[in-house]
Amino acid sequence: MVASALLALALAAPAVSASAASLDELLERGGEASYSAEQTINCSTPDGPRDAVVTVAQEGGEIRVGSTAPEDVEIIAGSGGWTLSRGGEVVSSASVESGEDPVASLYAVEDGGKALYLGRPALTYDLLRDGAPRARLVFDSDTGAMMAATTLYADGAVYCDRRFVVFDPAAPIPAPTDPGPGGELTPVVKAEIGLPESAAGFRRLDAYEDDDGLAFAYYSDGFFSFAVFTTPAAVTLPAAADAELGGVVYRRSFTPGQVVYAWETRDGAMALVGDLPPDLHEPVLAELPEPSEPGLIRRWWRRLFG
């Protein structure tokens, strides 16, 4: 999510300095570059460390991220959409395009100067929200590829560190997985989605639903982003833990670079999936419908149909 949200930041932020203009140009070139890489992800979460090694490949604006372990989950993102697959079999897919005009970003961009990364010339930038550094970014000067991204808690502690450990700008790119027909998602009217237009500085950019009652909205603050899903059925999270925030309890699961919250409401169930640091979780969740026991009709429905 970081890469797509950062592109929104570049489109939304006014070009008030040479560093901001340089970042915009790097992002544009990086989005068009072709390369393959191996990336480490190391995150420090309230539920313990979350680490991974993944492969990354990009060609023609499409980014392909996969595990180094066979038969694992792959995420394919690009051209305004995403596809999830496991062992080559498509699980879900959707096309998402922003229904809102870009808004002013909460972030200020500071030029961190030149550097060397994996023996290649690189440029560094810091992103500040409310005066506090929240991300340190390293871009390859030649291709514009984001080589490293360190996201921070508000107190400066490291949340996640993503780094390319192998980078090849000329490597062949594997053919993308055919997403197949997938589920059809259609835009919904704002008043019908039941979710706020903004939450803790995050602006709602998209809202979609399908024929089975699943709906989701996509939010971004210009760098970090998350999606909120509403569904008639309860959301099951393997290996999740209870987390109390703001006096209410959610089910929470961290994976490297991502968090998922799940909870039930009187009318159904909800989930939040995002890359935002943990100190932003409670302010965001406080502006969404809070957990509650499902109503009698809903409980009987779930007992009969799941």
C-alpha positions in Angstrom: 0.0 0.0 0.0 2.9 2.3 0.7 3.9 2.7 -3.0 0.4 3.5 -4.2 -0.3 5.9 -1.4 3.0 7.6 -2.0 2.0 8.2 -5.6 -1.1 9.9 -4.3 1.1 12.1 -2.1 3.1 13.2 -5.1 0.0 14.0 -7.0 -1.6 15.9 -4.1 1.3 17.8 -2.6 2.0 21.3 -4.0 5.4 21.5 -5.6 6.8 24.1 -3.2 10.5 23.0 -3.2 13.1 21.5 -5.4 13.1 18.3 -3.2 9.3 17.8 -3.7 9.7 18.3 -7.5 12.5 15.8 -7.5 10.5 13.3 -5.6 7.6 13.7 -8.0 9.9 13.0 -10.9 11.5 9.9 -9.2 8.0 8.5 -8.5 7.0 8.9 -12.1 10.1 7.2 -13.4 9.9 4.5 -10.7 6.3 3.7 -11.8 7.5 3.1 -15.4 10.7 1.2 -14.5 11.2 -2.6 -15.1 13.2 -4.5 -12.5 13.3 -7.4 -10.2 14.5 -7.5 -6.6 14.6 -9.4 -3.3 13.3 -7.5 -0.3 13.5 -8.0 3.5 10.7 -6.7 5.7 11.3 -6.3 9.4 8.5 -4.9 11.6 8.2 -4.2 15.3 4.6 -4.5 16.4 2.7 -4.5 19.7 2.3 -8.3 19.2 5.9 -9.0 18.5 8.3 -8.9 15.5 7.0 -9.7 12.0 9.7 -10.5 9.4 9.7 -11.7 5.8 11.7 -12.0 2.7 9.8 -11.4 -0.6 10.5 -11.1 -4.3 9.5 -8.0 -6.1 9.2 -7.5 -9.9 7.8 -4.7 -11.9 7.1 -4.2 -15.6 4.7 -1.9 -17.5 3.4 -0.3 -14.3 2.5 -3.6 -12.7 4.1 -4.6 -9.4 4.3 -8.3 -8.5 5.1 -9.3 -4.9 5.6 -12.9 -3.9 7.1 -15.0 -1.1 10.4 -16.8 -1.6 8.6 -19.9 -0.3 6.6 -22.0 -3.0 2.8 -22.2 -2.9 2.6 -19.0 -0.8 0.2 -16.1 -1.3 1.1 -13.6 -4.1 -0.2 -10.1 -4.4 -0.3 -8.5 -7.9 -1.0 -4.7 -7.9 -1.1 -2.2 -10.7 -3.2 -0.3 -13.2 -5.7 0.6 -10.6 -6.4 -2.9 -9.3 -5.2 -5.9 -7.2 -5.2 -9.7 -7.4 -4.6 -12.2 -4.6 -3.5 -15.7 -5.5 -2.2 -18.8 -3.7 -0.2 -21.4 -5.5 -1.1 -19.8 -8.8 -4.8 -20.0 -8.2 -6.6 -16.7 -8.1 -8.4 -16.0 -4.8 -9.9 -12.6 -5.4 -9.4 -9.6 -7.7 -10.8 -6.1 -8.0 -10.3 -2.9 -10.0 -10.1 0.2 -7.9 -9.9 3.8 -9.1 -10.1 6.9 -7.0 -13.5 8.5 -7.1 -12.2 11.7 -5.4 -9.9 14.4 -6.5 -6.5 14.4 -4.7 -6.4 16.3 -1.5 -3.6 18.3 0.2 -1.3 15.9 1.9 -0.5 16.0 5.6 3.1 15.4 4.8 6.1 17.7 4.4 9.0 16.4 2.2 12.6 17.0 3.3 15.5 16.3 1.0 17.9 13.9 2.8 20.7 14.2 0.2 22.6 11.7 -2.0 23.7 8.3 -0.9 24.9 4.9 -2.2 22.6 1.9 -2.0 23.7 -1.5 -3.2 26.6 0.2 -4.9 24.2 2.4 -6.9 23.7 6.3 -6.7 20.6 7.0 -4.6 18.5 9.9 -3.3 17.0 10.0 0.2 13.9 11.8 1.5 12.2 12.2 4.9 8.4 12.6 5.2 7.0 14.5 8.2 3.5 14.5 9.5 2.6 17.1 12.2 6.3 17.9 12.4 7.4 14.4 13.3 9.3 12.2 10.8 7.2 9.2 9.8 9.1 7.7 6.9 12.6 7.7 5.5 12.8 6.7 1.8 15.7 5.8 -0.5 15.3 5.9 -4.3 17.6 4.6 -7.0 18.7 7.7 -8.9 18.8 5.9 -12.3 15.5 4.0 -12.3 13.5 5.8 -9.6 12.8 2.5 -7.9 12.1 2.8 -4.1 15.0 0.7 -2.7 14.2 1.2 1.0 11.4 2.6 3.1 11.6 2.9 6.9 8.3 3.8 8.6 8.3 5.3 12.1 6.1 5.7 15.1 5.5 9.3 16.1 8.2 9.1 18.8 10.8 8.2 16.1 11.0 4.4 16.9 11.1 2.2 13.8 7.8 0.4 12.9 8.8 -1.3 9.6 12.0 -1.4 7.6 11.7 -2.6 4.0 14.9 -2.9 2.0 16.0 -4.3 -1.3 18.9 -6.7 -0.7 19.2 -7.7 -4.4 18.3 -5.4 -7.2 18.5 -6.1 -11.0 17.1 -3.4 -13.4 17.6 -5.7 -16.4 16.2 -9.0 -15.1 13.4 -10.7 -17.0 10.0 -10.3 -15.5 7.7 -13.4 -15.1 4.3 -13.2 -16.9 1.5 -12.0 -14.6 -1.0 -14.5 -13.2 -4.3 -14.3 -15.1 -6.8 -12.8 -12.6 -9.7 -14.6 -14.2 -13.2 -13.3 -13.9 -13.1 -12.5 -10.2 -15.9 -10.7 -8.3 -17.5 -7.7 -9.8 -17.2 -4.6 -7.7 -19.2 -1.5 -8.4 -19.0 2.1 -7.0 -21.5 2.9 -4.3 -23.2 6.2 -3.4 -21.4 7.8 -0.4 -24.5 8.0 1.8 -25.0 4.2 1.4 -21.6 2.9 2.5 -22.1 3.8 6.2 -18.4 4.9 6.6 -17.0 8.3 7.3 -15.5 10.5 4.6 -12.4 11.0 6.7 -10.8 9.4 9.8 -7.9 10.8 11.8 -6.6 12.7 8.7 -7.2 9.8 6.3 -9.5 10.7 3.4 -11.9 8.2 1.8 -11.0 7.9 -1.9 -13.0 4.9 -3.0 -16.1 3.0 -2.0 -17.2 -0.3 -3.7 -19.5 -3.2 -3.2 -20.4 -6.5 -4.8 -23.6 -8.6 -5.2 -22.9 -10.7 -2.1 -23.1 -7.8 0.4 -19.3 -7.1 0.7 -18.4 -3.4 0.6 -15.1 -1.7 1.1 -13.8 1.9 1.3 -10.2 2.9 0.7 -8.5 5.6 2.7 -5.2 7.5 2.5 -3.4 10.3 4.3 -1.1 10.8 1.4 1.4 8.1 2.4 -0.1 5.4 4.6 -3.4 3.8 3.6 -6.0 1.3 4.7 -9.2 -0.4 3.5 -12.3 -0.9 5.6 -14.5 -3.9 4.7 -18.1 -4.5 5.7 -19.6 -8.0 5.3 -22.7 -9.9 6.4 -20.6 -12.8 7.7 -18.1 -12.7 10.6 -14.5 -12.3 9.6 -12.2 -15.1 10.8 -8.5 -14.2 11.4 -6.2 -17.2 12.0 -3.6 -16.6 14.8 -5.3 -13.3 15.8 -5.1 -11.9 19.3 -7.5 -9.7 21.2 -6.5 -6.0 21.3 -8.2 -3.4 23.5 -8.2 0.1 22.0 -10.3 3.0 23.3 -12.0 0.7 25.8 -13.3 -1.8 23.2 -11.9 -5.1 22.0 -11.0 -6.1 18.5 -9.4 -9.1 16.9 -6.0 -8.2 15.5 -3.4 -9.9 13.3 0.0 -8.4 12.2 1.9 -9.7 9.1 5.1 -8.1 7.8 4.1 -4.5 6.8 0.4 -4.9 7.4 -2.2 -5.2 10.1 -5.8 -6.6 10.0 -8.5 -5.7 12.6 -11.8 -7.6 12.6 -14.9 -7.0 14.7 -18.6 -7.6 14.7 -21.4 -5.1 14.7 -25.2 -5.4 15.2 -25.7 -5.4 11.4 -22.7 -7.6 10.4 -19.0 -7.7 10.6 -16.1 -5.3 9.7 -12.4 -5.5 9.0 -9.6 -3.0 8.5 -6.5 -3.8 6.5 -3.7 -1.3 6.3 0.0 -0.4 6.6 -0.4 2.5 9.0 1.8 2.5 12.2 0.2 1.2 15.4 0.1 4.7 17.1 -2.4 5.7 14.4 -4.7 2.6 14.8 -6.7 3.9 17.8 -7.5 7.3 16.3 -8.7 5.7 13.1 -10.8 3.0 14.7 -12.4 5.5 17.0 -14.1 7.1 14.0 -15.4 3.9 12.6 -18.4 1.9 13.8 -17.3 0.2 17.0 -17.7 -3.5 18.0 -21.0 -4.6 19.4 -23.0 -7.8 19.9 -25.0 -8.8 16.7 -28.7 -8.4 17.0 -31.0 -11.4 17.5 -32.0 -11.7 13.8 -28.3 -11.5 12.8 -27.3 -14.2 15.3 -30.0 -16.6 14.0 -29.0 -15.9 10.4 -25.3 -16.7 11.2 -26.4 -19.9 13.0 -28.3 -21.0 9.9 -26.1 -19.8 7.1 -22.7 -18.8 8.6 
